[in-house]
Amino acid sequence: MKANPEVAATLGRFTPAREGDEAPKIIVLDDQPSNVRLLEQILARAGYQHVEGITDPAELPDRMATFEPDLILLDLHMPTMDGFAVLEALGVSLSADTYLPILVLTADMSAEAKRRALSLGAKDFLTKPFDVEEVLLRVGNMLETRRLHRQLKRDKLNLESMVRARTLDLEESYLETFQRLALAAEYRDDNTGQHIKRVGRMAAAIGRELGLDEPTVALLELAAGLHDIGKIGVPDSILLKPARLTAKEFEVVKQHTAIGSRILSGSRSPLLRMAEDIAVYHHERWDGEGYAGIAGPQVPLVARITSVADTYDALTNKRPYKDPWPVERALEEIASVRGSQFDPDPVDAFFHVRERLEQVPMGGIAS
């Protein structure tokens, strides 16, 4: 029963546990107690510390759940439930990405038995009566394959995590670039540069009140801040004019939505796609009298939300062409155009959250 030195040397790369790995766990399932004991002794002498023997196949599901084996040695011919039935049950219970090697124990080496066992998920065979060296070599091979499979799975997860992290870094880099562009545009008619933060914060609060999920709300807070990025293409002489614009000048200003679309278009980023919708449509009206004449639900919801937030902030803060309105006057104006300029739902949500939100300092909510 003792392996000779040459075999022991051959088995060196299949030692029961490599450094940094957990010791492998093995289940031996055979209806003959003598076979189970023999295999337990062979494996124990080779250094395998976690070996559980089972003589009743009905016990296997519970042992699988508590013991979590790395290898199963399975007798093929048992009276109550044979190895084929066990293989079928394991095939159903194991997830598709689980690699659990099964080493079949049998004296039946017929081609039909081999084909059937392999088709049901068996990986290799041990013939009875057992040869110690063969047992250890095949067990070592199966456990090494299991270890490599698990290592590949870990490497894949690590790679996916690195890709996600890199993608997030790129997304943040893109976002920072566009936010700086938006800020550059915003400083031209808002010398505090806080308009984009206030609009983003208010839009997020309205979206949350309307029942948008938190990931969408988080995107909206960022995307809404890019609503006027197209202003970077509007001449200062028009954008900073301290008087009412002429009809021709107003047509130039209206181009900032198209400019914003060109700046933001073509991205695969969910954030920038949302920002594009907002930049293009935040001057549309519920009644269809906006820049492009799109009405009602045809206007993306995120743009309808941002329109309310943007208008309120523009009314209550100083602009080159106007002094800030008193809050009450701005609220009356928004209420008066509910259902004409604005979608009623975002307006109602705005009134629910406004007072609560404005009690929070600008640093109190991520911007």
C-alpha positions in Angstrom: 0.0 0.0 0.0 3.0 2.3 0.3 4.1 4.1 -2.9 7.7 3.6 -3.9 10.2 6.6 -3.8 10.1 7.0 -7.6 6.3 7.4 -7.6 6.5 9.7 -4.6 8.8 12.0 -6.5 6.5 11.9 -9.5 3.6 12.9 -7.2 5.6 15.9 -5.8 3.7 18.4 -8.0 0.4 16.9 -6.9 1.0 17.4 -3.1 -2.3 17.8 -1.2 -2.0 21.5 -0.9 0.2 24.1 -2.6 1.4 27.1 -0.7 -1.4 29.6 -0.5 -4.1 27.1 -1.4 -6.6 25.4 0.9 -6.1 21.7 1.5 -8.2 19.8 -1.0 -11.4 18.0 0.1 -12.3 14.6 -1.2 -15.5 12.6 -1.0 -15.4 8.8 -1.5 -18.8 7.3 -2.3 -18.9 3.5 -2.5 -21.5 1.1 -1.1 -18.7 -1.2 0.0 -17.3 0.0 3.4 -14.1 -1.9 2.8 -13.5 0.0 -0.5 -14.1 3.3 1.3 -11.7 2.5 4.1 -9.0 1.4 1.6 -9.2 4.6 -0.3 -9.3 6.7 2.9 -6.1 5.0 4.0 -4.4 5.4 0.6 -5.2 9.1 0.6 -4.4 9.7 4.2 -0.9 8.1 3.8 -0.3 10.4 0.8 -1.1 13.5 3.1 -4.7 14.2 2.1 -6.2 15.4 5.4 -9.8 16.1 4.4 -11.4 12.9 3.1 -15.0 11.8 3.8 -16.3 8.4 3.1 -20.0 7.7 2.2 -21.6 4.4 1.6 -25.2 5.7 1.0 -25.7 7.9 -2.1 -28.7 9.5 -0.3 -26.2 11.3 2.0 -24.3 13.0 -0.8 -26.4 16.2 -1.2 -26.0 17.1 2.5 -22.3 16.3 2.4 -21.9 18.4 -0.7 -23.5 21.4 1.0 -21.5 21.2 4.2 -18.2 19.7 3.0 -17.8 21.4 -0.4 -15.6 18.8 -2.0 -12.9 19.4 -4.7 -13.1 15.9 -6.0 -15.6 13.0 -5.8 -14.5 9.3 -6.1 -17.7 7.6 -7.2 -18.5 3.9 -7.4 -20.4 3.1 -10.6 -22.4 0.1 -9.5 -24.4 0.5 -6.3 -27.7 -1.3 -5.5 -30.0 1.5 -4.4 -28.8 4.4 -6.6 -26.0 3.6 -9.1 -23.2 6.0 -10.1 -25.0 6.9 -13.3 -28.0 8.3 -11.4 -25.6 10.2 -9.1 -23.9 11.7 -12.1 -27.2 12.8 -13.5 -28.2 14.4 -10.2 -24.9 16.2 -9.9 -25.2 17.5 -13.4 -28.5 19.1 -12.5 -27.5 20.5 -9.2 -24.1 22.0 -10.2 -24.0 25.4 -11.8 -22.6 25.7 -15.4 -19.4 27.4 -14.3 -18.6 24.9 -11.6 -15.8 22.4 -12.3 -16.0 19.5 -9.9 -14.0 16.5 -11.1 -15.6 13.1 -10.6 -13.4 10.0 -10.7 -15.4 6.9 -11.3 -14.6 3.7 -9.4 -15.5 0.5 -11.3 -14.6 -3.0 -12.3 -16.7 -2.5 -15.4 -14.4 -1.1 -18.1 -16.8 -1.8 -21.0 -16.9 0.8 -23.7 -20.6 1.4 -23.1 -20.1 2.1 -19.4 -17.2 4.5 -20.1 -19.2 6.4 -22.8 -22.2 6.7 -20.5 -20.2 7.9 -17.5 -18.2 10.4 -19.6 -21.4 11.8 -21.2 -22.8 12.4 -17.7 -19.8 14.3 -16.5 -17.2 11.8 -15.2 -13.6 13.0 -15.9 -11.6 9.8 -15.4 -11.8 6.1 -14.2 -10.1 4.0 -11.5 -10.3 0.3 -12.0 -11.0 -2.2 -9.2 -9.0 -3.7 -7.5 -7.2 -0.4 -6.8 -3.5 0.2 -7.6 -2.0 2.6 -5.0 0.2 4.4 -7.5 -2.7 4.8 -10.1 -5.0 6.1 -7.4 -2.6 8.8 -6.3 -1.7 9.8 -9.9 -5.3 10.1 -11.0 -6.4 11.9 -7.8 -3.4 14.3 -8.2 -4.2 15.0 -11.8 -7.9 15.7 -11.0 -7.0 18.0 -8.1 -4.4 19.8 -10.2 -7.0 20.4 -12.9 -9.5 21.6 -10.3 -6.9 24.0 -8.9 -6.0 25.4 -12.3 -9.7 25.8 -13.2 -10.3 27.8 -10.0 -7.2 29.8 -10.6 -8.4 30.7 -14.1 -11.8 31.7 -12.7 -10.1 33.9 -10.1 -7.9 35.4 -12.8 -10.9 36.1 -14.9 -12.7 37.8 -12.0 -9.6 39.9 -11.3 -9.3 40.8 -15.0 -13.0 41.8 -15.1 -12.5 43.9 -12.0 -9.5 45.6 -13.5 -11.5 46.3 -16.7 -14.4 47.8 -14.7 -12.0 49.9 -12.7 -10.2 51.1 -15.8 -13.6 51.8 -17.5 -14.6 53.8 -14.4 -11.3 55.8 -14.5 -12.0 56.6 -18.2 -15.6 57.5 -17.4 -14.5 59.8 -14.6 -11.8 61.3 -16.9 -14.4 62.0 -19.6 -16.8 63.4 -17.1 -14.2 65.7 -15.6 -13.3 67.0 -19.1 -16.9 67.8 -19.9 -17.6 69.3 -16.5 -14.7 71.6 -17.0 -16.0 72.6 -20.4 -19.4 73.1 -18.9 -17.9 75.2 -16.1 -15.9 77.3 -18.6 -19.1 78.0 -20.5 -21.1 78.7 -17.3 -18.5 81.2 -15.9 -19.3 83.4 -18.9 -22.7 84.3 -17.6 -22.5 83.0 -14.0 -19.3 84.2 -12.3 -19.8 81.9 -9.3 -19.8 78.7 -11.5 -22.4 77.2 -9.1 -25.3 77.1 -11.5 -24.5 73.7 -12.9 -24.1 72.2 -9.4 -27.4 73.7 -8.2 -29.3 72.5 -11.3 -27.8 69.0 -11.0 -28.7 68.8 -7.3 -32.3 70.0 -7.9 -32.8 67.7 -10.9 -31.6 64.7 -8.9 -34.0 65.6 -6.1 -36.9 65.9 -8.5 -36.0 62.6 -10.2 -35.9 60.8 -6.8 -39.2 62.3 -5.9 -40.6 61.0 -9.1 -39.4 57.5 -8.3 -36.3 57.1 -10.5 -33.9 54.5 -9.2 -30.8 55.6 -7.4 -28.3 54.8 -10.2 -30.4 56.9 -12.6 -30.7 59.7 -10.1 -26.9 59.7 -9.7 -26.4 59.9 -13.4 -29.0 62.7 -13.6 -27.3 64.8 -11.0 -24.1 64.8 -13.1 -25.7 64.9 -16.6 -28.0 67.8 -15.7 -25.0 69.9 -15.0 -23.9 69.6 -18.6 -27.2 71.0 -20.0 -25.7 74.3 -21.2 -22.3 73.0 -22.4 -23.2 74.2 -25.9 -23.0 77.8 -24.7 -19.3 77.6 -25.2 -20.1 78.1 -28.9 -22.2 81.3 -28.4 -20.3 84.6 -28.8 -19.8 86.7 -25.7 -21.4 89.7 -27.4 -24.7 87.8 -27.4 -24.3 85.6 -24.3 -23.3 88.6 -22.1 -25.5 91.2 -23.6 -27.1 93.2 -20.7 -30.3 93.8 -22.6 -33.1 92.0 -24.4 -31.8 90.0 -27.4 -33.0 90.7 -30.9 -34.8 87.9 -32.8 -31.6 87.2 -34.8 -29.5 87.1 -31.6 -32.0 84.7 -30.0 -31.7 82.3 -32.9 -27.9 82.2 -32.3 -28.5 81.5 -28.6 -30.8 78.7 -29.5 -28.0 77.0 -31.3 -26.4 76.0 -28.0 -28.6 72.9 -27.8 -27.3 71.7 -31.2 -23.7 72.6 -30.2 -24.2 70.6 -27.0 -25.5 67.7 -29.0 -22.4 67.7 -31.2 -20.1 67.9 -28.3 -21.7 65.0 -26.4 -22.9 62.8 -29.2 -21.6 59.4 -30.2 -20.5 58.2 -26.7 -21.3 54.7 -25.4 -21.3 56.1 -21.9 -24.8 56.1 -20.2 -23.9 59.3 -18.5 -22.9 61.2 -21.7 -25.9 59.7 -23.6 -28.2 61.1 -20.9 -26.3 64.4 -20.9 -26.9 64.6 -24.7 -30.6 64.1 -24.3 -30.7 66.9 -21.7 -28.5 69.3 -23.7 -30.7 68.8 -26.8 -34.1 68.9 -25.2 -34.0 71.0 -22.0 -35.6 74.0 -23.9 -38.5 72.0 -25.2 -42.0 72.6 -23.8 -44.8 70.4 -22.7 -47.1 72.1 -25.1 -44.7 71.8 -28.1 -43.8 75.5 -28.3 -40.1 75.0 -27.5 -37.0 75.3 -29.6 -37.6 72.2 -31.8 -41.4 71.9 -31.3 -41.3 68.5 -29.6 -44.2 68.1 -27.1 -45.2 66.0 -24.1 -43.7 62.6 -23.4 -41.7 62.9 -26.7 -39.3 65.0 -24.7 -37.1 62.7 -22.6 -38.1 62.8 -18.9 -34.6 63.7 -17.8 -34.8 66.8 -20.0 -38.3 67.7 -18.7 -36.9 67.5 -15.1 -33.8 69.5 -15.9 -35.9 72.2 -17.6 -37.8 72.9 -14.3 -34.6 72.9 -12.2 -32.7 75.1 -14.7 -35.6 77.6 -15.0 -36.0 78.0 -11.3 -32.2 78.5 -10.8 -32.0 81.0 -13.7 -34.9 83.1 -12.3 -33.6 83.3 -8.8 -30.0 84.1 -9.6 -28.4 87.1 -11.3 -27.7 87.1 -15.0 -26.1 89.7 -17.3 -29.5 90.7 -18.6 -31.5 90.5 -15.3 -31.4 90.8 -11.6 -32.5 87.8 -9.5 -36.2 87.4 -8.9 -37.6 86.9 -5.4 -38.2 83.3 -4.7 -42.0 83.7 -4.3 -42.2 85.4 -7.7 -40.2 82.6 -9.3 -42.4 80.0 -7.7 -45.5 81.7 -9.0 -44.1 81.8 -12.5 -43.3 78.1 -12.5 -46.7 77.3 -11.1 -48.4 79.4 -13.8 -46.8 77.5 -16.7 -47.4 74.1 -15.2 -49.0 72.0 -18.0 -47.9 74.5 -20.7 -44.2 75.0 -20.5 -43.5 72.3 -18.0 -44.7 68.7 -17.6 -46.9 68.8 -14.5 -45.3 65.9 -12.7 -41.8 67.4 -12.4 -43.3 70.7 -11.3 -45.3 69.0 -8.6 -42.2 67.1 -7.5 -40.2 70.3 -7.6 -42.6 72.0 -5.1 -42.4 68.9 -2.8 -38.6 68.9 -2.6 -37.6 72.6 -3.1 -37.9 73.8 0.5 -36.2 70.8 1.9 -33.4 70.8 -0.6 -32.6 74.5 -0.2 -32.0 74.0 3.5 -29.0 71.8 2.7 -25.7 73.6 2.1 -24.1 73.2 -1.3 -21.5 70.8 0.1 -24.2 68.7 1.8 -25.0 66.7 -1.4 -22.5 65.3 -3.8 -22.1 67.5 -6.8 
